[in-house]
Amino acid sequence: MRNTYKTTFILSLALFMLVSTNSFGQRLGSNAASELLIPVGARYFAMGGGSIANAEGIESIYWNPAGLVKSQFGTAAMFSHMTYFVDADVNYIAGATNFEGFGSIGLSMKILNLGDIPITTVDAPDGTGELFSPQFITTGLSYSRTLTDKVAVGGTANFITETIDQVSASGFAFDFGVQYADLGNIEGLDLGVAIKNFGPGMAFNGTGLQRSQAELEDVSRQESQVNLIPGTDELPSRFEIGLGYTNTINEQSKLTVNGMFQNNDFSDDLAILGAEYALNDMFFLRGGYGLSTEGSEDATGQATNIFGFTAGAGLKYNVSGTTLIIDYAYRSTEFFDANNVFSFRFGL
């Protein structure tokens, strides 16, 4: 067991060193697959998204895949819907099963729908009258297992597809996480570490990148098509490390507090705090806040971090042997309407 702890520590340190040498420090430019950064599931979203240390069950696929194996259900399913910005919405569906002695396997799909957008061209800058609907889909396969009664590890392989009218892009992104329970032999104190969205860069291709070649003077040559060569953008990788503490107040109530540091490649780093109060393991109240550690501003002097506090609630009850959990989350934003998330979880 001592060797297992040592191995886990070395792996976690190796992950930290990998990220610290490649990702620390915000990079300029645009990134690919920004939809990877959109949270899913109302429970941990309502807690600010800082639950990397003790996220568990099917919702942990996004937050820290190491927690998938800690599900209280043998089989679970989940559906989540978020109203994002303007006409955009995010739908998410996932399922997971635990195999005794092997670990837990989960499948997930996140769909970002940006609504209908008018098609404009050089000759018709006000629109051609036609519409197109961009759609970004992320499909994930997750695996998690316990190494000891205190250590769990997990990972997710995501296949990304993006379609925008006549061009498309695809790629892979990988998440890896570790959770350590009862840190320092303190019951209820947990540690979590994860690296997310690591993989090769992505570039668009398709007929939408074809252009008619201009005719050359004094040259007898028919007009032909040429392909524009798009650039390759990196994935928005991030590193997260955090602590969580759960205190049983009495037989009816329990309080969980989380704190996390999030290092982002293409945006400000965040310090996130969140909490959940549970009554009779049936009613839940949650809240959280993410504070930028850099306070970056755009050219107009506005803060680049447009998100504010989060809040939410949950209800859990049993129906004919099936546990149903309904969660709601709210996140305030600048300039846009607030984000609203509804999620439904089922467990057997």
ABEGO torsion letter per residue (X at the ends): XAAAAAAAAAAAAAAAAAAAAAABEBBBEBBBGAAAABBBEAAAAAAGGAAAAABBEAAAAAABAAAAAABABABBBBBBBBBBBEABBBBBBBBBBBBBGAEBBBBBBBBBBAEBBBBBBAABAAEAGBBBBBBBBBBBBBBBBBABAABBBBBBBBBBBBBBEABBBBBBBBBBBBBBBGBGGBBGBBBBBBBBGBEBBBBBBEAAABBBBBBBBGBBBBBBBBBBBBBBBBBBBBBBBBBBBBBBABAABBBBBBBBBBBBAABBBBBBBBBBBBBGGABBBBBBBBBBAAGBBBAAGBBABABBBBBBBBBBBBBGGBBBBBBBBBBBBBGBBBBBBBBBBBBX
